[in-house]
Amino acid sequence: MATRCFKLGDLAALVGGEVEGDAQTEIRGVAGIREAKAGDITFVANPKYEEFLGTTAASAVIGAANLDCAQPVIRVGNPYFAYLQVLSLFAQDRAVQYARGVHESAVIEKTAQLGEDVAVGPFCQIARGVRVGRGTTILCGSFIGEGVEIGDDCLLYPNVTVREGTIVGDRVIVQPGAVIGADGFGFAKDGNRHHKVPQIGRVVVEDDVEIGANTCIDRATTGETRVHRGTKIDNLVQVAHNVIVGEDCVIAAQAGISGSTELGRNVTLAGQAGLVGHITIGDNAVVGAQGGVTKSIPADTTVSGYPAREHGLARRLYAHTARLPELFRRVRELERIVAELEKGASVDSSATDD
């Protein structure tokens, strides 16, 4: 595959930045600052990586206006987003092109409707009444249940399961092994026996959502489990029945959201965050890694720890907790000193009385 080459000035125009240095510098690739080679462009968005500017072999750097850099640099307001734009340009050369059409081993029910330019890979099964939009790709081993609707230009990687009645919008990406529309976890107890509560709702995934590998989004008991437009969900995430996830949320790996909890817009759940059911997380809220959320969180609030508290308070509590062994030793020593003083005072008192 031929490697494309761009002038640094052309890349600056693409990202809306300004070049400092030689605008004719040739760029043939993109790489991280430590592994970059001559001909690559890299970026610095986090100050802790500035120390590598003196040793990187990169031919150019994307950075902020105040970045101190000996290499030619594209200065922009958002270096990470500019890096994404440049990386996307080079990624076009490596994009996988999936053969269009339906593989002969796929099983397609007669009532299913497939749009133009659809690709269905080997050993897929598409059930009755399914509608698949134009340009969508469904790769090998995937199952699309009865009455599912999938929009235009979606990409479902191998072994994805989309169960009956699920609605998927346009440009949705579903990574391998994800399950959308499995039964919600609902049981009623009668004596010592658990009786399954029928899960007759559905899942709705709106446009431009990405769902990570082996993530599960459960169907509602009644009504909907809904993931709003633009949300990005990492691998191994559990979204329980009747959960509502707002627009443009980011949910990192191994997070779990219990039933009927509602996330606002632009919420961030860091890795292994856990949320109880029937609470509300306000717009722009952030839950730190392994945060255990037991009650609703107001908008524009960052919390961490277990139980999750405002992040500044949680840090102070953690710092105090770390000092407990030292404080325990000091208290024991003070108790010893007080005991000796009291003993001495008792002896002195007896001598005076005599």
Phi, psi and omega in degrees: 000127180292141179268127179282156182228135180232147171283145182302322179298324179292322178293323177298319178296323180298318185263001179072032181250179179242138181271134168242115187117201185281109180289347179270002178305130182272131181243124182243357181193175181230138182203162172294161190295329183276332182257001183295147178243173175302134183097348179267155168247141179233188180213159173227112176246339181247125184305334183292345178267357181296333180297339181273356180296331181283344183242348182294145177268003182301145179279341180202163185225144169258126183204177181283172185298330184262010182290127177272109191217131178280333180283160169304140187224142169263117181264124182220165178286329182230086185300323183293318179293322177297320176300317177302316181298317180291318179299320179297325179297315179285331181295337180301330180288340184251003182297134178282132177256112181272136180299135180279161180101179184254125179294148185296337180272353179288148179250113184240118177294150186297330183275356177288144180243121180250130180286179180294146173062030178278150173238129176234119188278183182299142171061024171280154173232127179238119191275184183298142172072011179286144174235124181241128185283173182298136173075006181281145180242126178238112188270176198305142173078009182275151179238128178242113188282175186301133175074010179290143173240125179239132186282197183279148169058033175274160177226113177251114182286176187302147172062034173273140175244124175238107187278171191308139173081356182289143176246126179238130183282201182272150173058033177272137176248128179237117183283167188302141172081359180291150179234119180245120176099014173295160180300139169294158185271089183227123180218142175251135185263131175234103187068237179259008184252142177258128180248129184293131173274122180304135180254094189252007176277200182216176173246137173239122177247118185277182186299149169063028174269145170240135183239125188284170182298136177059023172277147181236130175239112188276146175291156180287154171298305166223155182082224189225146155261126187229134172247114186282169187309138169079000181286144180239123184243129183281186179289153170057042177256142176248120174246112189278179185296142176065017173285143173243123177249124184288180181292143169060030174282157174233122184236115186275172189303142174068013172288152178225131181242117183283167190302142173066015173276146184237125176260137176283198180281144170059034176278143176243125171247114180284174187305135177065017173295142180232130183241131174289173182276162170064035174236171181236134176250120187288166179305140174066012178287154179231130174249121182291168181303134181062018176293134178252104188266119184248355178208168184299151181241130178293165177298153173059035181238139174252128180233160177201171177081180177226127348295149187299132177229168174311136194300319180298316177295318180299321179295318180295318179297320179296318179297318178294319179299321180296337181268000184302317179302318179296316180296323178298316179297320180294319178296317179298319179294318178297321177299319179297315181297316179299317180299318179293320178296317179296321178296317178295320179295324180293318178296315180298321180296318180296318179297322180293319181296323180293000000 
